[in-house]
Structure formats: structure tokens, C-alpha cells
Amino acid sequence: MLAKVARRFKGRGRRCLQFDTALGYMAAVQRLVAYLRDNVFIDFQGDLDVEKVRELLAGDDSRDARELLARLTRERGTSDMMVTLADCLLEVVQAALTDDVLRGQVRAYIEA
């Protein structure tokens, strides 16, 4: 749509030049937004070992809690779970990071 508008104003002097500059700025910002979204990664802070999971799940007798503890014990740690969760959550996070959200955060950084 912006390309159609830009063609409509072609040849109208200074007004067209300002519009073309704004269009270039928007394209550059869009490239930055796309780069940020494509390169976001998820990491978990702190050390989460099987004992900590057991402590966090204390009193939970649900099937999920029992199966999770059994699997973590069998795998001798939480590293596989943490990597898998980060990989699975990445797609959800990237989808939630809309252009507006990312531009807003860049603007907030600029103004801080």
C-alpha cells in the first residue's frame, strides 16, 4: 500500500522527498525489528537441579509431577528439559513479539 501512495506522490517535489525519506526510515526500522525477533533467545536464570524441582513440587501428587520427577531422575538432570522448554517456548515468544511491541521497546530505549 505504501508503494502505491509513494507512486501517487511521485514528481510532487519536496513533499515527495520527505515521504520517500520516511518510507526508507520505516523500511530500515522494519529490518531492525525483524532482526531482533529472529535473533531472540530464551535462557533460564539460576541452577535448576532435580532436588530443586523436587522441592518446588513438594506436596503435588499429580500424575504430571510424578512423571516429571521420574523422567528427570532417569535422565540424571534437568538440562535436557531446560533446553527443550527453551526451544519450544521460542516460537511462542517470537510470535508474541509483534512489530508494534518491538518498535515500542526500541522507542522506550531511545527515550530512557
N, C-alpha and C positions, 0 to 999 in steps of 0.2 A: 504494500500500500504506500509506504513512504517513497518508493521508487516512482510510482505514478505521480505523486504530488510533486516530487522533485522535477519530473519531466514537464509538468504543467507550468512551473515557475521558471523553466529554462529560458535564459535570454532576458530576464527582467532586472538585470543589473545587480546592484548591491544587495537587494533583498534575497536574490537567488544565491549569492555568495555566502551570506550569513546562514541560509538554510543548508547549503552544502556542507559548511563547516560543522554545523550542529549534527548533520547526518553522519559525518565522519567520526565525530565525538561519540555518538551513540553506538556506532559500529565498533569502535575501539573499546568502549566500556563493555559492550556485549561480549567481546572476545575475552576480556579480563574475567567477567562473570562466568563464562563457560570454562575457562581455565581453572578458576577457583573450585567450581563444582566438580570438575573431572579429577582434580587432584586432592580432594579432601580425603582424610583417612581417620579411622577410629582407633583409639587406643584406650586402654583401661588403666587408671592410676592404681598404685598400690599393689601389694602382693596378695594374691588370692590363692591359697592352697586348699587342699582337701579339708584340713582341720578348720579353716575359717568358714568354708561352705557348710560344714557340719554344724558349726556354732550358729551360723545365720539361719539354718533350717531347724534348729532345736525346737522340739515341740510340734513340728509339722510331720504328721504321719500319713500324708497323702502319697498316692502312688508315684506322682512325679518326683517328690522329694526322695523317696526310697530308691527309685530307678536312677536318678541323677547321682546320688551318693554311691550307688553300686557301680555305675559306669566310671565315675571319677576314680574310685578305688581300683577298679580293673585297669584303667589307663595310667594309674600311678601319678596323677596330677591333673591340673586344670588347664594346662597350656593349650591342648587341642580344643577344649571347649571355648576358651577365650578367643583363639584365632578364628574359629568357626562363627562365633557370635559376631565378631567384628566384621567378618566378610559378609555375613547375612544382613547385618544392620546397615552396611554401607549403601546398598541400593536404596533402602528406605530413606536414609538421611539425604542422599543425593536428590531423590525425588521431592523431598520436603524443602530443599533449598531452592526456592523459586528465584527467578530473576529479580523480582521485587525485594525479596528478603536479602539477597546478596548485595544488591545495589544499596539498600538501606544500611547494611552493615559497613560497606565501604564509605558511605556518606557519614555515618557515625564516627568512623575512624578519622576521617578528614576533619571533622568538626571538633574532635576531642582535644 
